[in-house]
Amino acid sequence: MKNDSGEIGLLVESIVKSGNRHMKTVTGNGNEWIREEFHQIDFGDKRLKERFFETAGLLSSKASGSIYPSCHGSWSQAKGAYRFFSNERVSESALFRTHCVQTQKRLEGHSLVFSLQDTSELNVDSHKKTEGLGSISKAYHKHKMGLMLHASLMVTQEGLPLGLSSLKCGSRVSREETPQEKQRRLYQSTMKEKESIKWIETLYETAARIPKDTCLITLGDREADIFELFRVASSLKPFFIIRNRKDRKFIDEKGKKTTVQTALSKTPILKTIALTLPKNQQRVARTAYVDIRSISGWLPIRNSLVYGPTNKDASRHIHEKVHVSAISVKEQPPPEGVAPVEWVLLTNLTATDAFEAEEKVNGYRLRWKREEFFNTLKSGCCVEQCRLNTATKLTKMITLKSIIAFKLMYMTKMAALCPEATCTDVLSKVEWQTLYCRIQTTSRLPEHPPTVLQAITWLGQLGGFLNRRAEGLPGIMSLWRGYEILQETVRLFIILNNKNCG
């Protein structure tokens, strides 16, 4: 990879000598997507709206930076950004609501979409001056301070992210209690009093934003294995694929009472498939060969949304049943020293044969995309490094950074799914023109924009991607680094093409 300062020096010399005759078509700015995404936002003040576009554009152009680094050393711009997040007329709901409108538009025309729900801890324990934070620790003797972020990322069945349908940022109440006391408190609480109500609220919000002709499937990990979620999903008619947390009571199609695990153990193997496991913090990327079993029946439901803790007899009463298919995914045998893949998936979709069961397993694998989202938000957008003096202000910034993280994911997946599409689907005119000139070290522009694949590869190269034959596409980390470098170059090109410059 060439030296960055040498590259820019060659570009500056080329452009100045040519009198800008080749670069005269470079117009606009590098963050036009911000204005397109938020053009309907309304704070009741045009000046505040313009301040938002300026602040969001700066944070987008340097996603890994907090406010002052993103403002390129300009204290006046940084002060304006701090004042924006302090303004009472600016709320995270207003920011997110406008994004949801655009998400709905992107959902149109898709017959099937998936909602990837998950929660992540934002650890800002070192930010001692930030007021309003809560506990994010599961320990009973020590409480790390921060915020809990619960998000629903909408993706297509090919894995293309389309936007966020729900975003909840909050914290736990710090309690000094033993595990037994916590278990007793939760048992005596209604669903509305529990932290897990976020899964059901998100399901309601997402279902309300889905186009009429679009099928919705909610994906959740073991934390989403909740009686009430199954009941609500069955009444709202969206589908779900949830990983089972514990061996639940089960009534098979013949009316026999048993448990999910027992029923599956007596079911013959439908098929053995190869399951590609991506790399994460706990494992290296590998292929697992798993056996699939499936059985359908009924889950008896105790509805604590209706029955409160005062009537113990009523709260224990099984008053409802939800029909589900239980799918077992079990690795036989795992490599030595490696934890085996053992899933039990619960779904209200049919899975009566090998094809249908494998289809549901492949659908659940899309959940790994939510790891990419939170990794982009934390490592790419460095959201845990943002410092504001109240949790309310910090929540506004987290909301904006979450939307920026989605944008970076969208650019990455477009290269894999639509490689021959024009790059104008992911980059503005000034961005792709600047990128082309930067990579080719020329001031002569091509007649037509490059493809998405070519543009994303170039962005990755700016961020350290070597583009060797066997490496495939650049990763999200090299992409956001390249995107930041591109935005810096865009600023330079706009200055050099300003007729008033010099």
C-alpha positions in Angstrom: 0.0 0.0 0.0 1.4 3.4 -0.9 2.2 6.1 1.6 -0.9 8.2 2.3 0.9 11.5 2.5 2.7 10.8 -0.7 -0.5 9.9 -2.5 -2.3 13.1 -1.4 0.7 15.2 -2.4 0.6 13.7 -5.9 -3.1 14.4 -6.1 -2.8 18.0 -4.9 0.0 18.7 -7.4 -2.0 17.1 -10.3 -5.2 19.0 -9.6 -3.5 22.3 -9.1 -1.4 22.0 -12.3 -4.4 21.0 -14.3 -6.3 24.0 -13.2 -9.1 21.8 -12.0 -10.2 21.1 -15.6 -10.8 17.4 -14.9 -12.3 17.8 -11.4 -14.8 20.5 -12.2 -17.6 17.9 -11.9 -16.8 17.1 -8.3 -19.6 18.9 -6.4 -21.6 18.4 -3.2 -20.3 16.9 0.0 -19.4 13.5 1.4 -22.5 13.0 3.6 -25.4 13.4 1.3 -26.9 10.2 2.6 -27.5 12.0 6.0 -29.8 14.5 4.3 -31.6 11.8 2.4 -32.1 9.6 5.5 -33.2 12.4 7.7 -34.8 14.9 5.3 -38.2 14.5 7.1 -36.8 15.3 10.6 -38.4 18.2 12.3 -37.3 20.0 15.5 -39.5 23.0 15.0 -36.5 25.1 14.1 -34.8 25.2 10.7 -31.5 26.3 12.3 -31.5 23.3 14.6 -32.2 21.1 11.6 -29.2 22.4 9.8 -27.1 22.0 12.9 -28.2 18.4 13.0 -27.1 17.8 9.4 -23.7 19.4 10.1 -23.2 17.4 13.3 -24.4 14.1 11.9 -22.2 14.6 8.8 -19.1 15.2 10.9 -19.8 12.2 13.1 -20.4 10.1 10.0 -17.3 11.2 8.3 -15.2 10.1 11.3 -17.3 7.4 12.8 -14.6 6.2 15.2 -14.2 9.6 16.8 -16.1 11.4 19.5 -17.3 14.9 19.0 -14.1 17.0 19.1 -12.0 14.7 16.8 -14.9 14.4 14.4 -15.0 18.2 14.2 -11.4 18.3 12.7 -10.1 20.4 15.6 -12.7 23.2 15.2 -13.8 24.2 18.6 -16.7 26.2 17.2 -18.1 23.2 15.4 -17.5 21.0 18.5 -19.3 23.5 20.7 -22.2 23.6 18.3 -22.4 19.7 18.4 -22.4 19.7 22.2 -25.1 22.3 22.3 -27.1 20.2 19.8 -27.1 17.1 22.0 -27.9 19.4 25.0 -31.0 20.9 23.3 -34.2 19.8 24.9 -36.0 19.9 21.6 -33.7 17.1 20.3 -34.8 13.7 21.4 -33.6 10.2 20.5 -37.1 9.3 19.6 -37.2 12.1 16.9 -33.9 10.9 15.5 -34.9 7.3 15.4 -38.5 7.9 14.2 -37.2 9.5 11.0 -34.8 6.6 10.4 -37.8 4.2 10.8 -39.7 5.9 8.0 -36.8 5.3 5.7 -36.5 1.7 6.9 -40.1 1.1 6.1 -39.5 2.3 2.5 -36.5 0.0 2.2 -38.7 -2.9 3.4 -41.2 -2.4 0.6 -41.0 -4.9 -2.2 -39.4 -7.6 0.0 -41.7 -10.6 0.5 -39.7 -11.8 3.6 -37.6 -10.0 6.2 -36.0 -11.0 9.5 -35.9 -9.0 12.7 -32.7 -9.7 14.6 -33.3 -8.8 18.2 -30.5 -8.6 20.7 -29.1 -6.7 23.7 -25.6 -5.5 24.2 -23.9 -3.8 27.2 -22.3 -0.4 26.6 -19.6 -0.2 29.2 -18.9 3.5 30.2 -17.8 2.7 33.7 -14.7 4.9 33.4 -16.9 8.0 32.6 -17.2 9.0 36.2 -18.8 12.4 35.4 -21.6 11.1 33.3 -24.8 11.3 35.3 -27.8 9.0 35.0 -26.0 5.8 34.2 -27.1 2.5 35.7 -25.8 -1.0 36.4 -24.9 -3.3 33.5 -23.3 -5.9 35.6 -24.8 -9.3 36.4 -22.6 -9.6 39.5 -24.2 -9.2 42.9 -21.3 -7.5 44.6 -20.0 -5.1 42.0 -21.9 -2.9 39.6 -20.2 -1.7 36.4 -21.9 1.5 35.1 -23.2 2.0 31.6 -26.3 1.5 29.4 -28.1 -1.5 27.9 -28.9 -1.3 24.2 -31.6 -3.5 22.8 -31.9 -3.3 19.0 -33.9 -4.9 16.2 -31.9 -5.0 12.9 -34.0 -5.7 9.8 -32.3 -7.9 7.2 -33.4 -9.7 4.0 -33.0 -13.5 3.7 -29.8 -12.9 1.8 -28.4 -10.9 4.8 -28.7 -7.4 3.5 -29.4 -5.0 6.3 -32.3 -2.6 5.6 -32.4 -0.5 8.8 -33.4 -0.6 12.5 -37.0 -1.1 13.5 -36.5 -0.6 17.2 -33.9 0.8 19.5 -34.1 0.9 23.3 -31.3 2.4 25.5 -31.6 2.1 29.3 -30.0 0.6 32.4 -30.7 -1.8 35.2 -31.5 -0.6 38.7 -28.5 -1.4 41.0 -29.7 -3.9 43.6 -27.8 -5.6 46.4 -29.4 -9.0 46.4 -28.4 -12.6 46.4 -29.2 -14.9 43.4 -32.0 -16.5 45.5 -33.5 -13.0 46.3 -33.4 -12.1 42.6 -35.1 -15.3 41.6 -37.8 -14.7 44.1 -38.3 -11.1 43.0 -38.6 -12.0 39.4 -41.1 -14.9 40.1 -43.3 -12.5 42.0 -43.2 -9.8 39.2 -45.5 -9.5 36.3 -44.0 -9.5 32.8 -44.4 -5.7 32.5 -42.2 -5.3 35.6 -39.4 -7.3 34.1 -36.4 -6.3 31.9 -37.4 -8.9 29.4 -40.5 -6.9 28.4 -38.2 -5.2 25.9 -38.4 -8.3 23.6 -42.2 -8.0 23.5 -42.3 -4.2 23.1 -39.8 -4.5 20.2 -41.9 -7.2 18.6 -45.0 -4.9 18.7 -43.0 -1.9 17.3 -41.5 -4.0 14.5 -44.7 -5.6 13.5 -46.4 -2.2 13.2 -43.7 -1.0 10.8 -43.8 -4.0 8.4 -45.5 -3.4 5.0 -48.7 -5.2 4.5 -47.4 -7.8 2.0 -44.2 -8.5 3.8 -43.7 -11.6 6.0 -41.8 -11.0 9.3 -39.7 -13.5 11.1 -38.3 -12.6 14.5 -35.0 -14.2 15.5 -33.8 -14.4 19.1 -31.2 -16.1 21.3 -31.9 -18.0 24.5 -32.7 -14.7 26.3 -35.8 -14.5 24.1 -37.1 -17.9 25.2 -40.1 -16.3 27.0 -43.6 -17.6 27.4 -45.2 -14.3 26.6 -43.2 -13.7 23.5 -44.5 -16.9 22.0 -48.1 -15.9 22.9 -47.8 -12.3 21.6 -46.2 -13.5 18.3 -48.9 -16.0 17.7 -51.6 -13.4 18.2 -49.9 -10.7 16.1 -49.2 -13.3 13.3 -45.5 -12.6 12.8 -43.3 -15.7 12.9 -40.4 -16.4 15.3 -37.4 -18.7 15.5 -36.1 -18.7 19.0 -33.3 -20.7 20.6 -34.6 -22.8 23.5 -33.1 -21.9 26.9 -34.3 -24.7 29.1 -36.2 -28.0 28.7 -39.8 -26.9 28.5 -43.0 -28.9 29.0 -44.3 -30.2 25.7 -47.5 -31.8 24.4 -47.0 -33.8 21.2 -49.6 -34.0 18.4 -51.0 -37.2 20.0 -51.7 -35.3 23.2 -48.9 -37.0 25.2 -47.3 -34.8 27.9 -43.5 -34.8 27.8 -40.6 -32.3 27.5 -39.1 -30.8 24.4 -35.7 -32.5 24.8 -37.3 -35.9 25.5 -39.6 -35.7 22.5 -36.7 -34.7 20.2 -34.4 -37.5 21.5 -37.0 -40.1 20.3 -37.3 -38.5 16.8 -35.2 -39.9 13.9 -32.6 -37.8 12.2 -34.0 -35.9 9.2 -30.7 -34.8 7.6 -27.1 -34.1 8.3 -25.8 -30.7 7.0 -22.6 -28.7 7.0 -22.9 -25.6 9.2 -20.4 -22.8 8.6 -19.6 -21.1 11.9 -18.1 -17.6 11.6 -15.2 -16.5 13.8 -16.0 -14.7 17.1 -14.4 -14.1 20.4 -15.0 -17.6 21.6 -14.1 -19.6 18.5 -12.2 -19.7 15.2 -14.2 -20.0 12.0 -14.9 -23.7 11.2 -17.4 -26.1 9.6 -19.6 -28.2 11.8 -21.5 -31.3 10.6 -24.8 -31.4 12.5 -27.8 -33.7 12.7 -31.2 -32.2 12.3 -34.4 -33.5 14.1 -37.8 -32.0 14.2 -41.1 -32.5 16.0 -44.3 -30.4 16.3 -46.6 -30.0 19.2 -47.8 -27.6 21.8 -46.1 -25.4 24.5 -48.4 -24.7 27.5 -48.2 -21.0 28.3 -48.6 -19.3 31.7 -49.3 -15.6 30.9 -47.8 -13.4 33.6 -48.8 -10.3 31.5 -52.4 -11.0 32.7 -51.9 -12.8 36.0 -50.1 -10.8 38.6 -48.2 -11.9 41.6 -51.1 -11.5 44.1 -53.0 -14.5 42.8 -50.6 -17.4 42.9 -53.1 -19.9 41.9 -54.1 -17.9 38.8 -50.4 -17.2 37.9 -49.6 -20.9 37.9 -52.7 -21.8 35.8 -51.9 -23.1 32.3 -54.6 -21.2 30.4 -53.2 -21.2 26.8 -51.2 -23.3 24.4 -49.0 -22.2 21.4 -48.3 -24.6 18.6 -44.6 -24.8 17.7 -42.1 -26.9 15.8 -39.0 -27.9 17.9 -35.8 -28.4 15.8 -32.7 -30.1 17.2 -29.3 -29.2 15.8 -26.6 -31.3 17.2 -23.0 -31.8 16.1 -21.8 -35.4 15.9 -18.9 -35.7 16.9 -17.2 -32.3 17.5 -13.4 -31.8 17.0 -11.3 -32.6 20.1 -11.2 -29.7 22.6 -14.0 -27.8 20.8 -17.4 -27.2 22.3 -20.1 -28.9 20.2 -22.9 -27.2 18.4 -26.1 -28.0 20.3 -29.2 -25.9 19.5 -32.9 -26.5 20.1 -34.9 -24.0 18.0 -38.6 -23.2 18.7 -40.6 -21.8 15.8 -44.3 -21.3 14.9 -43.3 -22.1 11.3 -43.8 -25.6 9.9 -40.8 -27.9 10.0 -42.3 -31.3 9.2 -39.6 -32.5 6.7 -35.9 -32.2 6.1 -36.2 -29.3 3.7 -38.4 -27.2 6.0 -36.2 -27.9 9.0 -33.0 -27.0 7.2 -34.7 -23.8 6.0 -35.4 -22.7 9.6 -31.8 -23.5 10.7 -30.4 -21.4 7.8 -32.8 -18.6 8.8 -31.6 -18.7 12.4 -28.0 -18.4 11.2 -28.8 -14.8 10.1 -28.6 -13.9 13.8 -24.9 -13.7 13.5 -25.5 -10.5 11.6 -26.4 -8.8 14.9 -22.9 -9.5 16.1 -21.6 -7.6 13.1 -23.9 -4.7 14.0 -22.8 -4.4 17.6 -19.1 -5.0 16.6 -19.4 -2.1 14.1 -21.1 0.1 16.7 -18.5 -0.6 19.4 -15.3 -1.1 17.5 -16.0 1.0 14.3 -18.1 3.8 15.8 -16.4 3.6 19.2 -19.7 4.4 20.9 -18.3 3.4 24.3 -15.6 6.2 24.0 -18.2 9.0 23.6 -18.2 11.3 26.5 -21.2 13.4 27.4 -22.1 14.6 30.9 -25.6 13.0 31.1 -27.1 9.6 30.1 -29.8 11.5 28.2 -27.3 13.3 25.9 -25.3 10.1 25.5 -28.5 8.2 24.4 -29.0 10.7 21.6 -25.5 10.2 20.4 -25.8 6.4 20.6 -29.0 6.6 18.5 -27.2 8.5 15.8 -24.1 6.3 15.9 -26.4 3.2 15.6 -27.8 4.5 12.4 -24.3 5.2 11.1 -23.2 1.7 12.0 -26.2 0.4 9.9 -25.0 2.4 7.0 -21.5 0.9 7.1 -23.0 -2.6 7.3 -25.2 -1.8 4.3 -22.2 -0.8 2.2 -20.3 -4.0 3.0 -23.2 -6.3 2.2 -24.1 -4.6 -1.1 -20.6 -5.5 -2.4 -21.3 -9.2 -1.7 -24.9 -9.3 -2.9 -25.0 -6.8 -5.7 -21.3 -6.6 -6.9 -22.2 -5.4 -10.4 -24.5 -2.6 -9.3 -23.3 0.9 -9.7 -21.5 2.3 -6.7 -23.9 5.3 -6.6 -26.1 3.0 -4.5 -23.7 3.3 -1.6 -21.6 6.4 -2.4 -22.4 9.9 -3.4 -21.1 11.4 -6.6 -18.3 13.3 -4.9 -17.4 10.3 -2.8 -16.9 7.8 -5.7 -15.1 10.4 -7.9 -12.8 11.2 -5.0 -12.2 7.6 -4.3 -11.4 6.8 -7.9 -8.9 9.7 -8.2 -7.3 8.7 -4.8 -6.8 5.1 -5.8 -5.7 5.7 -9.4 -3.7 8.8 -8.4 -5.1 10.7 -11.3 -7.4 13.8 -11.8 -9.1 12.2 -14.9 -12.5 10.9 -14.1 -14.0 7.8 -15.8 -17.1 8.1 -18.0 -19.2 5.8 -15.8 -19.1 5.1 -12.1 -17.4 1.9 -11.0 -19.3 -1.0 -9.6 -20.2 -1.5 -5.9 -17.6 -4.3 -5.7 -14.8 -2.2 -7.1 -15.7 0.8 -4.9 -15.9 -1.3 -1.7 -12.6 -3.0 -2.5 -11.0 0.4 -3.0 -12.4 1.6 0.3 -11.0 -1.5 2.0 -7.6 -0.9 0.5 -7.6 2.6 2.0 -8.3 1.0 5.3 -5.5 -1.6 5.1 -7.2 -4.4 3.1 -4.5 -6.1 1.0 -6.8 -7.3 -1.8 -5.0 -10.6 -2.2 -6.7 -13.2 -4.4 -7.8 -15.6 -1.6 -9.0 -12.9 0.8 -12.4 -12.2 -0.6 -14.1 -8.9 0.4 -12.8 -6.4 2.9 -14.1 -6.7 6.4 -16.2 -4.1 8.2 -13.2 -2.8 10.2 -11.0 -2.1 7.1 -14.1 -0.6 5.4 -14.8 2.0 8.1 -11.1 3.0 8.3 -11.1 3.4 4.6 -14.4 5.4 4.7 -12.9 7.8 7.2 -9.8 8.3 5.0 -12.1 8.9 2.0 -14.0 11.6 3.9 -10.8 13.4 4.7 -9.8 13.3 1.1 -13.3 14.5 0.0 -12.9 17.6 2.3 -9.6 18.3 0.5 -11.0 17.9 -2.9 -14.0 20.2 -2.2 -11.6 22.8 -0.9 -9.4 22.5 -4.0 -12.4 22.8 -6.3 -13.8 25.8 -4.5 -13.5 28.7 -7.0 -12.9 31.1 -4.1 -10.0 29.0 -2.8 -6.7 30.7 -3.3 
